[in-house]
Amino acid sequence: MAKVKEEMLAPVNEAHKVMQAIRVELGSLALAELHKEALLAAYKEQQQKLKEATDAIQAEYGDGSVDLESGEFMPGEAPAAEVVEE
């Protein structure tokens, strides 16, 4: 059995090392993409919960805003009546 010369084998080993590093990086990117999708789904779910909660406050108290630190509701200003000149 003949032994392959080191100068011929070195590029093969180097290519294998680089390919392995690329495979690891590609795996990390795939996992990151899955994580990103899960985070986006969770964000959308929280947006829906926020909308439902603010809709419930608006139904109870009317238009306005809530100071999240104090919990105080501040009514919004009524829209100004439009003056129509004839």
Secondary structure by P-SEA (a helix, b strand, c coil): ccccccccaaaaaaaaaaaaaaaaaaaaaaaaaaaaaaaaaaaaaaaaaaaaaaaaaaaacccccccccccbbbbcccccbbbbcc
